[in-house]
Amino acid sequence: MPRHGRQMFNEYRELIIVVAAAAVGLTVQHPLEWAVRHQGIDVLLVILVFSTALNVDPRTLRTLPAAWKQLSLALLVGIAVLPLLSWIAAHLVVAGHLRDGVITIGLAPCEIASIATTAMAGGDVALAGGVLIGSTVLTVALAGPILAAEVPGATFDPWHILTNLLCIVAAPLAIGVMLGVVMSVPARVSDVATTTSTLSVAALVALVAAEVHFTRSYLSVLAAIVALLIASAGVGLLVGRRSRPGTKKALLLTISMRDFAIAAGLATAAFGAAAAAPLGLYGITVLVWGTGSAGFMRSRGSD
């Protein structure tokens, strides 16, 4: 492969892997649907969150107090504004499991890949890491009650959602971060964790894509996803408008990119596996947006 081609592949490797995984999920649906119905999403989420947490730099925790205003604002917007935006966007979709899935996007924490895209863009990685940890904690604590308020007629138990998120998100996140704090993670282990994270994301995309059975209603799902991305990116730009360039980039990417995998776990816990179907489409769309915008911001430097 030519040098330029290798460079392009390395920069967009995660995106290429995710698109390939989506293709697998859409074409090899039956066995993957079986895995979804036997806790496959939950198991992969535990692996993904833990492997990602192992690579959270402990120095992130020490530098966050200096950025407490930006961090607090990003977390407040993430838990108060984005759920409302996703609820509004979801009403572009006909009532049913597809609308239910879109609603959960705004309740998810920032996308784990937003740390990588922030680094690619030349943004404040420490701030992005803080938003990731803080937004995950808020999702675990508040997603159930907010979802119950947004979908009052739904027959799910907010406490079941809380318990589920504590087990598959909060616990592996806390264990992984604490391991990184109390011991120095060897480079080999860090490399394995990075690879595991990438493969876990790909596997989750495949499982979620397996729930997709294309109908005309997916056009409205795509419209809702694009509308939500545009609105959340606008909010990210607004929040970071008076910040320095590195902070602006981190805020834009962490606010506009929500974690499709945790949203899929939340949708499955609340509404059943069928509600996770839109999250595969969202995952691909948000990764295209994040990778593309990060490359654009990097090309423009500090402007």
C-alpha positions in Angstrom: 0.0 0.0 0.0 1.4 3.5 -0.9 2.5 5.6 2.0 -0.3 8.1 1.5 -2.8 5.3 1.5 -1.4 3.8 4.7 -1.6 7.2 6.4 -5.2 7.6 5.3 -6.1 4.1 6.6 -4.5 4.8 10.0 -6.4 8.1 10.4 -9.7 6.6 9.5 -9.1 3.0 10.7 -11.9 3.1 13.3 -14.4 4.5 10.8 -13.5 1.9 8.2 -13.8 -0.9 10.7 -17.2 0.3 11.9 -18.6 0.6 8.4 -17.4 -2.9 7.7 -19.0 -4.2 10.9 -22.2 -2.5 9.9 -22.1 -4.3 6.6 -21.6 -7.6 8.4 -24.5 -6.9 10.8 -26.9 -6.1 7.9 -26.0 -9.3 6.0 -25.5 -11.9 8.7 -28.5 -11.0 10.8 -29.8 -14.3 12.3 -26.9 -15.4 14.5 -26.3 -11.8 15.6 -29.9 -11.3 16.5 -29.6 -14.4 18.7 -26.6 -12.8 20.4 -28.5 -9.6 21.0 -31.3 -11.5 22.7 -28.8 -13.3 24.9 -27.2 -10.2 26.5 -24.6 -9.7 23.7 -24.9 -5.9 23.9 -24.5 -5.8 27.6 -21.4 -8.1 27.6 -19.7 -6.1 24.9 -20.5 -2.8 26.7 -18.7 -4.1 29.8 -15.7 -5.0 27.8 -15.7 -1.7 25.9 -16.1 0.6 28.9 -13.5 -1.3 31.0 -10.9 -1.3 28.2 -11.5 2.4 27.5 -11.2 3.3 31.2 -7.8 1.5 31.4 -6.5 4.1 28.9 -7.8 7.2 30.8 -4.7 9.1 31.7 -4.7 9.7 35.5 -3.2 13.1 34.8 -6.6 14.0 33.3 -8.1 13.9 36.8 -5.4 16.2 38.2 -5.8 18.9 35.5 -9.6 19.1 35.4 -10.1 21.5 38.4 -8.6 24.3 36.2 -11.3 23.7 33.6 -14.2 23.3 36.0 -16.4 25.9 34.4 -16.2 24.5 30.9 -16.5 20.9 32.3 -19.6 21.8 34.4 -21.3 23.6 31.5 -20.6 20.7 29.1 -22.1 18.2 31.7 -25.1 20.4 32.3 -25.8 20.8 28.6 -25.3 17.0 28.1 -27.9 16.0 30.7 -30.4 18.9 30.4 -30.4 20.1 26.8 -29.5 17.1 24.7 -32.2 14.8 26.0 -34.7 17.5 25.0 -33.2 17.8 21.5 -33.3 14.0 21.0 -36.9 13.9 22.2 -37.9 16.6 19.7 -35.9 15.0 16.9 -37.5 11.6 17.7 -40.9 13.0 16.8 -39.9 13.1 13.2 -40.2 9.3 13.4 -43.5 7.4 13.7 -44.4 6.2 17.2 -42.9 2.8 18.0 -39.6 1.2 18.7 -37.7 3.3 16.2 -38.8 6.5 17.9 -38.0 5.0 21.3 -34.4 4.3 20.1 -33.9 7.8 18.8 -35.1 9.3 22.1 -32.3 7.5 24.0 -29.5 9.1 22.0 -29.6 12.3 24.0 -29.5 10.4 27.3 -26.2 8.7 26.4 -22.9 10.1 27.6 -20.4 11.6 25.2 -19.1 9.1 22.6 -16.0 7.2 23.8 -14.4 7.9 20.4 -14.7 11.6 21.0 -11.5 11.5 23.0 -9.7 10.2 19.9 -11.4 12.7 17.6 -10.5 15.5 20.0 -6.8 14.4 19.9 -7.0 14.2 16.1 -8.4 17.8 16.0 -5.7 19.1 18.3 -8.2 19.8 21.1 -8.0 19.6 24.9 -7.9 15.8 25.5 -7.9 16.2 29.3 -11.2 18.1 29.1 -12.7 15.5 26.7 -11.7 12.8 29.2 -13.4 14.6 32.0 -16.6 15.1 30.0 -16.5 11.4 29.2 -16.3 10.3 32.9 -18.7 13.0 34.2 -21.3 12.4 31.5 -21.2 8.7 32.1 -21.8 9.1 35.8 -24.8 11.4 35.1 -26.2 9.0 32.5 -26.1 6.2 35.1 -27.8 8.4 37.7 -30.4 10.3 35.7 -31.2 8.5 32.4 -33.9 6.3 34.0 -35.9 9.1 35.6 -35.5 11.4 32.5 -36.6 8.7 30.2 -39.7 7.9 32.4 -40.6 11.6 32.2 -40.1 11.8 28.4 -42.1 8.6 27.7 -44.8 8.6 30.5 -46.8 5.8 28.9 -44.0 3.3 28.6 -44.0 0.2 30.8 -40.4 0.1 32.0 -38.9 0.4 35.4 -36.4 3.3 35.9 -34.8 1.4 38.7 -34.1 -1.5 36.4 -32.4 0.9 34.0 -30.3 2.3 36.9 -29.3 -1.1 38.0 -28.4 -2.2 34.5 -26.3 0.9 33.9 -24.6 0.5 37.2 -23.5 -3.0 36.3 -22.6 -2.6 32.6 -21.3 1.0 32.6 -20.5 2.5 36.1 -18.8 -0.6 37.6 -16.3 -1.3 34.7 -15.6 2.4 34.3 -14.8 2.8 38.0 -12.6 -0.3 38.1 -10.7 0.6 35.0 -10.0 4.2 36.1 -9.0 3.1 39.6 -6.6 0.6 38.2 -5.0 3.3 36.1 -4.7 5.5 39.2 -3.2 3.0 41.6 -0.8 1.3 39.1 1.0 2.2 36.0 -0.6 0.4 33.1 2.1 -1.2 31.0 2.4 -0.1 27.4 1.6 -3.6 26.1 -1.6 -3.7 28.2 -2.6 -0.3 27.0 -2.1 -1.4 23.4 -4.3 -4.5 24.0 -6.9 -2.3 25.7 -7.0 0.1 22.7 -7.4 -2.8 20.2 -10.1 -4.4 22.4 -12.0 -1.1 22.5 -11.9 -0.8 18.7 -13.0 -4.4 18.2 -15.7 -4.0 20.9 -17.2 -1.0 19.1 -17.1 -2.9 15.8 -18.9 -5.9 17.4 -21.5 -3.6 18.9 -22.2 -2.0 15.6 -22.6 -5.4 14.0 -25.1 -6.5 16.7 -27.1 -3.3 16.5 -27.1 -3.3 12.7 -28.5 -6.9 12.9 -31.7 -5.4 14.3 -32.1 -3.2 11.3 -34.8 -4.3 8.8 -34.9 -1.5 6.3 -38.3 0.1 5.6 -39.4 3.5 4.4 -39.6 4.6 8.1 -35.8 4.5 8.3 -35.7 7.6 6.1 -37.4 9.5 8.9 -34.9 7.9 11.4 -32.0 9.3 9.3 -33.6 12.7 9.1 -34.0 12.7 12.9 -30.4 11.7 13.4 -29.1 14.4 11.0 -31.3 17.0 12.7 -30.0 16.0 16.1 -26.4 16.1 15.0 -26.8 19.6 13.5 -28.6 20.8 16.7 -26.1 19.3 19.1 -23.1 20.6 17.1 -24.7 24.1 17.2 -25.0 23.7 21.0 -21.4 22.7 21.2 -20.3 25.7 19.2 -22.4 28.0 21.4 -21.0 26.5 24.6 -17.4 27.0 23.5 -17.7 30.3 21.6 -15.6 32.3 24.1 -13.0 29.5 24.9 -9.5 29.0 23.6 -9.2 26.9 20.4 -8.3 23.6 22.1 -11.3 23.9 24.5 -13.6 24.8 21.7 -12.7 21.7 19.8 -13.1 19.5 22.8 -16.5 21.0 23.7 -17.8 20.7 20.1 -16.9 17.1 19.7 -17.9 15.8 23.2 -21.2 17.6 23.1 -22.2 16.6 19.5 -21.0 13.0 19.7 -23.1 10.8 22.0 -22.2 7.2 22.7 -24.3 4.9 20.4 -23.3 1.8 22.3 -24.5 2.9 25.7 -27.6 4.4 24.0 -28.2 0.9 22.5 -27.8 -0.7 26.0 -30.2 1.9 27.4 -32.8 1.4 24.6 -32.6 -2.4 25.0 -33.1 -2.2 28.8 -36.0 0.2 28.5 -37.9 -0.9 25.4 -36.4 -4.2 24.2 -33.8 -5.2 21.5 -35.9 -3.8 18.6 -35.4 -0.2 19.9 -31.7 -0.5 19.5 -32.0 -0.7 15.7 -31.6 3.1 15.0 -28.5 3.3 17.1 -26.4 1.4 14.5 -27.3 4.1 12.0 -26.6 6.8 14.5 -23.2 5.2 15.4 -22.0 5.3 11.8 -23.3 8.8 11.2 -21.8 10.2 14.4 -18.4 8.6 13.7 -18.4 10.0 10.1 -19.2 13.4 11.6 -16.6 13.3 14.3 -13.8 12.0 12.2 -14.5 14.3 9.3 -14.9 17.5 11.5 -11.7 16.6 13.4 -9.8 16.3 10.2 -11.2 19.6 9.0 -10.3 21.4 12.3 -6.8 19.9 12.3 -6.2 21.1 8.7 -7.2 24.6 9.8 -4.8 24.6 12.8 -5.7 26.9 15.6 -8.0 29.1 13.6 
